[in-house]
Amino acid sequence: MMNYTGIIIGAAVFLSIGICHPITIKLEYHFGRKGWWVFLVAGLLSTAASLLIENYIGSTILGAFAFSCFWGIGEVVKQEKRVLKGWFPENPKRHEYYEQKRKELNI
């Protein structure tokens, strides 16, 4: 009999990374660096849930998702740098903020 556990967990990790990437972009666009706490809260809640769930696969998937969220905290900061370099569109409502940051960083 085949064991699908690894494939299920691998697919879930792939999806969690795929979900976190566009959320990082949207979060930075709308809230800037200040949105990092969303990933922190999601990561902490997922960590707690992972510890409380008895199902091995579910616990593993939630743990992996938690660490994808923790990784997202750093990605929000990096995303701002990508926007400052012009690699991603900036929110026009926050144009003055970006201009000030470009002056500070000599970009």
N, C-alpha and C positions, 0 to 999 in steps of 0.2 A: 504494500500500500504506500502511496506517495504522501509525503509530508509537505503541505502547502504553507506552513507557518512562516517560513522565510520569505516566500513570495508575497504573502499578505502584508507582512511587516515592511518589506522593501517598497511595495506599492504605496503603502500609507505614508512612509517617510518621503517618497518622491512627491506625493500629493501635498504633504504639509509644506515642503520647501516651495512647491509650485504655488501654493496659496499665499505663503508669507511674502513672496517676491512682489507681486502686484500690490499687496497691502502696504508694504514698505514705501512704494512709490506714491501711492495715494495719500498715505499718512503724512509723508514729508510735504507733498504738494499742498495739502490743506492746513496742516498744523506746524510744519517745520520740525525742527529738532524736539520741540516740546511734546511731540506725540510719542516719544519713546516709552512712556509709562504704560501705554496700551499693550505693548509687547511684554513688559514686565508683569503686569497683572495677568495676562493670558498665560504666560509661562508659569507663574506661581500657582495659579488655579489648576493648570494641567499637571503640574508636579504633584500637588496635593491629591488630585483625582487619581493619578497614577499609583500613588502609595496606598490608596484606599480600595482600589478595584482588585478583586481576587483573580479575575481572568488574566492569564498570562499574556495573551495577544493584545487585549485591550489596554492593559497596564503598560506594555512595551510601546504601543502606538502613542498613547498619551505622553509617556516620557520623552519619546522622540519629538513629538509636537512641541512639548515644553521647551526643549533645547533649540528647536527651530525658532521659537519665539524669542528666546534669550539671544540667539544669533541676530535676530531682527533688530534688536536694540542698537547694535553696532552698525547695522546696515542703514538705519535711519540717518545716523551721523554721516556715513559715507555717501548716502544719497544726496544730502545737502551739498556736499563737495562736488558731486557729479552735476548737479543743477548749476552751481556756481561756475563750473567750467563750460557750461552750455551743452552738455551731453543729454540733458533731459529738460523739458520745458519748465519754466518757473511760473508760479502762481502770480498773475498780474497784480493781485491785491497785496502781495508781499514784495513788490518790486523794490521799494525803498530799502527794505531789510537786506535783500540780496545785494543791492548796490553798495550799501554800507559794509557788508561782509567782504565784497570784492576789493574795496579800498583797504580794509584792514589786512587782507591776505595778499594784496598786490596781484590780483588775478586779472 
